[in-house]
Amino acid sequence: MCLAGECMNAHANDFVIKIANVNGTGSASANGLLMKAIFRMGIPVVGKNFFPSNIQGLPTWYEIRVSRDGYLARSGEVDVLVAMNAQTYARDLAEIRSGGYFLYDSTWPREAELARRDVTLIGIPLAKLVNEAFNSPRARILMKNICYVGALAALLALEPDVLKTLLTEIYADKPKLIADNLRAIELGYQYATRHFSCPLPVRLERMNATADFILADGNTLAALGCVYAGATLGAWYPITPSTSLMDAFKDFCERYRKDPVSGQRRYCIVQAEDELAAIGMVLGAGWNGARAFTPTSGPGLSLMNEFLGFGYYAEIPAVIFDVQRAGPSTGMPTRTQQADLLLAAYASHGDTRHVLLFPANPAECFSMAVTAFDLAERLQTPVMVLSDLDIGMNDWMVPKLSWDDHRMPDRGKVCTPDELRDLTLFHRYTDRDGDGIPQRTLPGVHPSGAYFTRGSGHSARGTYTEDADEYQEVLDRLGRKHDYAKTLVPAPAVRRKEGLTSGVISIGSCDAAVLEALDRLAGEGIELNYLRVRGFPFGSEVEKFLEQHTQIFVVEQNRDAQLKSLLLLETGAVRDRLTSILHYGGMPIDSRFIVSEIRAVLKAGKAA
Amino acid sequence: MSFMKKPKVSHSGLPRNELGLSIRDYEGSMSTLCAGCGHDSVTAALIQAIWELNIQPHRIVKMSGIGCSSKTPAYFVEAAHGINAVHGRMPSIATGANAANRSLHYIGISGDGDSLSIGLGQFVHALRRNINMLYLIENNGVYGLTKGQFSASADQGSTAKKGEVNRQPPIDPVTLALALGGSFIARGFSGDKDQLVPLIKAGLMHNGFALLDVLSPCVTFNDHEGSTKSYAHTRHFDLPAAQADFIPRKIPIQAVTAGGEAIPVALHDGSTVILKKVAKDYNPMNREEAYQYIQKHRDGGEIVTGLLYINEDQAEFHALNDTVSGALRDLPYPELCPGAAVLEEIQQLYR
């Protein structure tokens, strides 16, 4: 087959490979291998997994973006499609950009179905090659995937040595698997080399842009943050897409949290009967002085509401990771969204408000996990870290994490036994320091520290009350404490030039797409300032940005403009100045979408 | 107003326990429950049991959910921390608190609404995890604070104060716990302090989840003719099957056990429970037989009480988790944080 004429379309280190597959066939390891090999060639790369809420047999896709400029969001285009699932040929074919490539398994002729003149078909008889080489049915399924990695290595100029090294590392204790994988790679590689003029114009060229980076997902790094923060209790109920957070915590603890002498655990993980119990356990442990957390997603957070109000009112530290997925109700468990914002901010009945942190990538999942435990204990309140499926479950390229061995956790205002010895009467809910935060005591430390913790009306002394003044005194102080939290939550990330009056405000995983969109818009002469909120309640920098800009695009991934609503409710933001850019289909937001939305709004504004 | 500071009245002649504390030192605030409420008798029994066990007041943790029963932790051991959680969710608070510090004495006080309706799920899961705690249900068959609705423990055919007949079968926490594999299962009656105090002591010293279902009549809404949870009914149909005598570790056991029907059960702290069979055909060491006996007599309208089942060999929560022996909350930070060098090493996997 002749691939000439495509040379005009060279996309060295700047293209997207999308792999269409059937879930349960082991494609994840093949795709991970491919992505990591590109990363090892020093080329910036990011992977997005689009998987069904299912165990085996449904369509699944994996998208790898190679970006020499280091852009980490989806671009919104597909250059090379590896079609391993005949069920989805039609839609997969339709998605390729003009001039792109469609690699399919030509064991069974499909040319008639594949009618697009502007796309190059690359037929490789993967099943045939693998069936001839391997005997067991399971190996044939798995190796077919490894075989396309081999074909791609030839087509894209992926260095075979890098693949070999990786496989040797991955299967260090299973030499048979190394041999099988290498054989499958060789089959694909040789076939592609013999039948096509390799490499394609879309190709890889070694760079040196990944040395100070890692490839990791947010749930893993959030779990690592919990370990480094000194969390000892994790209680949870399994729910997609948060489950891998506790899996990772368990793995880390097994390695780094065993008593070296006895081998016993310096941690406790409880798989609760439901999310109500999970948050109850976290609050029980937090009340008793241990750092405790629970990972969950939307439906779990809904169930936790009553207890979150209890934690707020009784002032008990707790850390909750809400790895958001598409709602409402069960929604789409394997799709991403940022639609729990309002629920989280005001979770539970009565006047409640919570402290929220918004990581934008896996590295921030690590640092914000650590921050969350400090804030929860400093402020004596539940703190929620709102990531999402895109951050939590996808592998992102992020700067290497660092740790300061001198760092000590902030355990907040907990009375020491010595302080309690000199105390005649302990008043749990009295603000002695003027920051809205009272002193706290732990059970079992000293008789003077005893008090009764309750979710019913209580006075500053900690006694039960139904007296209006006594009740209101505590409620008002809680309000002051929440205000004080503005100065403690992570400051927003701001990128601004003096003199600009238009800007973008965004949140969480939108960040990567926004950054790329801003570069692209700047290239078109549209310059915008940018603020990414990183915590709630919003502090003075958010207020300042809102004041200084007369036109602000609020980019977020939900239908109801929840970030915009929160800004309008909690700051001096002027409604007319805010324009929503909303993406909520469940796929991670891409830069192309943001660019075209902003461009359209500006064009309409000029026309008006 | 339902909080009243109780004046501390104490005189020098009051007996002292080994810590030099009188029973007054184990009291709490003034009860705001109705005069004659069974729960106040349970509170008194708790105070006596804890005092006699020589437990330092601040080493106790009191936990409850919502309801009349759940108010009572405020009425005993004032020098202990207490936590009044949301309705039916005390077991999860207890699980988390116990996970954080296994060295304290945990007492959960619940009711039949709190444990058998809204909190049934959490109750059985705490039992299944064998959390080391005394879990005491003050069981009166009725919702008091919302004024007289049947609870899930109300017997079929019993009537409400205004005459309504309950047609649904009850949930019995004792047979439920037996079926689920509970390691300590007892039933008492708030009107029988002599039976109740040793049950509380044994439950507190049991190494695992000690369920103590206490029939505790509601004088306001469920003490009438037609109620099967009234004082009169409970007294009449009470069938003590196995009596528990609690022997602290310092007293030699031989000196106490003279009778032939007594079975000594060693508790983990070195104390002993002497089980005396009151009913000859009852075996509190056999789950199936205990179940059959209780069920058979319940069918006949009798309420079997006493230490009904005990198994000291069942692993409790921390043993199952293989937790370090000290309190997790007291582990020094350097033992929890792997540090910069390890972080570097971990990240090699992500390269």
Interface residues (C-beta under 8 A of the other chain):
Chain A: F39 R40 I214 L215 A216 L224 V227 Y228 A229 G230 A231 T232 L233 A235 F252 Y256 R257 D259 S262 G263 Q264 R265 R266 Y267 C268 I269 V270 A272 E273 D274 L276 A277 A278 I279 G280 M281 V282 L283 G284 A285 G286 W287 N288 G289 A290 A292 E306 F307 F310 A314 K400 L401 S402 W403 D404 D405 M408 P409 T441 L442 P443 G444 V445 H446 P447 G449 A450 Y451 F452 T453 R454 G455 S456 T463 Y464 T465 E466
Chain B: M1 S2 F3 Q56 P57 H58 R59 V61 M63 P73 A74 E78 A79 A80 H81 G82 I83 N84 A85 V86 R89 P91 S92 I93 A94 T95 G96 A97 N98 A99 A100 N101 S103 L104 G121 Q122 H125 R129 H318 N321 D322 T323 V324 S325 L328 R329 D330 L331 Y333 E335 L336 C337 P338 G339 A340 V342 L343 I346 Q347 Y350 R351
